[in-house]
Amino acid sequence: MPDTEFHSGFVCFVGRPNTGKSTLTNAMVGSKIAITSSRPQTTRHTIRGIVHREHAQLILVDTPGLHRPRTLLGQRLNELVRDTYSEVDVIALCIPADEKVGPGDRWILEQIRHMAPKTPIVGLVTKIDKVGKAQLAPQLMAVSKLLGPECEIVPVSATKGEQVEVVVDVLASKLPEGPAFYPDGDLTDEPEETLMAELIREAALEGLDDEMPHSLAVVIEEVRDHEGREDMLDVHALLYVERSSQKGIIIGKGGARLREVGTAARHQIERLLGTKIYLELHVKIAKDWQRDPKQLGRLGF
Ligand SMILES: Nc1nc2c(ncn2[C@@H]2O[C@H](COP(=O)(O)OP(=O)(O)OP(=O)(O)O)[C@@H](O)[C@H]2O)c(=O)[nH]1
């Protein structure tokens, strides 16, 4: 009997670098990018995109990268990663069609199994347009052998749009039954600016303690074409904090930290938009902005 229930939930893509996770995310989401400030309180994850279909809503979340812990900070990060993996409803492990299954894939799988033993895993063999059928068949078998017989394997090409809907359907089938978390119409208003602000905010909070998140707001002041270059955008953003001590923390000694934040955020935004950007960040103090309705309005809350 066909399943006519609506399914909704959280999905994350994992895999070695360059395995096609972002490209597939974009192919699934299309032009719809989530307004992350409206994320449900049930999740602390950054939402990369929301896939709306008649029968399902998939919320694609970002997961911090896995790494071998060498320090206390490393351990803490891994705890965060563990929480993320165990909170999503399905994990999609991406392995390219044209690269042999290797120790990197096995290590990632071990980590996932260890951190989220109950979360279903789906194997995605990506970039299938790069290989012929003769090469694809053994790769599907190799991935199936890696994951075990209980896991579904889906071949896909994000760039050619082949099998993308099959990926959506298979992932959707692993999600719990339930209503959509987000209304359809929520997703398209100024998605890029909101997401840019969120990526900058994320980069600025990297490694800081729990207090700062509530005190930091990011506003995109201006986005325009870079003079003389069609392939580049200028983005000006303001980071609002509540106290001068916080300003110091964000900026760092001699501005070093802010420069790192800028670089990290720029990479993320360039990846998202597919264009080069010139990112300019300024930090301002807006005292008690959280409690001041006028300031809140200005900051877009
Ligand atoms: N031919 C082909 N190339 C692809 C496909 N999907 C991704 N690529 C290319 O593979 C490279 C890596 O893709 P990404 O989507 O950035 O990979 P990623 O896993 O998100 O990479 P990280 O951010 O490093 O983890 C890019 O050059 C993509 O254009 C595909 O379906 N076919």
The ligand as an ORCA input file, in Angstrom:
! r2SCAN-3c Opt
* xyz 0 1
  N      30.500     15.792    -12.120
  C      29.938     16.084    -10.943
  N      30.582     16.872    -10.080
  C      29.988     17.147     -8.886
  C      28.719     16.622     -8.546
  N      28.410     17.051     -7.292
  C      29.444     17.822     -6.906
  N      30.395     17.889     -7.852
  C      31.647     18.654     -7.807
  O      32.461     18.166     -6.764
  C      33.130     19.224     -6.076
  C      32.810     19.184     -4.608
  O      31.430     19.384     -4.418
  P      30.840     19.999     -3.069
  O      29.366     19.931     -3.190
  O      31.458     21.301     -2.766
  O      31.365     18.932     -2.013
  P      31.246     18.965     -0.424
  O      31.159     17.565     -0.005
  O      30.155     19.885     -0.011
  O      32.641     19.536     -0.046
  P      33.171     20.081      1.391
  O      32.515     21.398      1.596
  O      34.641     20.197      1.179
  O      32.829     19.068      2.425
  C      32.673     20.496     -6.761
  O      33.633     20.855     -7.685
  C      31.382     20.100     -7.444
  O      31.122     20.844     -8.589
  C      28.051     15.775     -9.493
  O      26.942     15.271     -9.300
  N      28.721     15.539    -10.673
*
